[in-house]
Amino acid sequence: MALQSTIRGQISNNEPMRKHCSWRTGGKAELYFEPADKQDLVLFLNETSKDIPLTWIGLGSNLLVRDGGVKGIVISTLGKLNKLSMLENGCVYAESGVTSAKLARFCQQHNLDGADFMAGIPGTVGGALAMNAGAFGFETWQFVESAETLNRQGEMINRLASEFEVAYRSVGLPVDEWFSAAVFNFPVKTNSIESNIKPLLAKRNASQPIGLPSCGSVFKNPKHDFAARLIEACGLKGFCIGGACVSEKHANFIINKDNASASDIEDLIEKIKEDIKQKFDIELHTEVRIIGDSL
């Protein structure tokens, strides 16, 4: 695909998606585009054929790319849509390629309360918006004032948070629109409140398999229960298919222990779902986004 001279970003062919996903596995992207900034992405969308499939990613921490790869164009916003600033009204403006951890630190530096939980979310603002990411009893959309999206034509659309259908790990978004930025409203800290970032990260590190390739929590928690408890009750801690294993430390994590293929991971996901259904008659649903084609 030839880029117009006005496009400043980089596009590559047959890009290995394992380089861009925290599970460190998966097939290739037919085309992979990293815009220079948001305006560059607007121009790119405006010039791209509307028949080409588009897939947006951020940090790739909640993503499984099947071994056959992804058709069309994968657009990465990580570190490219990176504007982060205080607004005059005391709110925070963050583009979708800003990491959640960076947003948490920014709020700490500006004496804002409520964002500490985002330090424990391994992803970007865009991903957090798309799935209403949460941790430690908080969710992203508790603090969203408004959100900006881009459509396939490169048009920016601004909506109030109340215009989105938000649920647990789910946000309604029109087809062919993607989050490009948001305005967050975090309360100002009182002098007596100290940052919780360090203790929250210590809590996360003590309970999760940090340092091993994973996507974080694989399954949404069913009502009135925890996916990890159900998985452990089925005796699946440490269970492996190929190189993919249920973590011994946290049963809702699947780790790439030994050069797992994407199909190893997906097969293990299905095994867990089947066992939970058989034992508890509960349907588990994935948090992780699974894209692409199987081999």
Summary of the structure (lengths in Angstrom):
residues: 295
radius of gyration: 19.4
end to end distance: 24.4
largest distance: 58.8
contacts: 967
relative contact order: 0.15
helix: 27%
strand: 27%
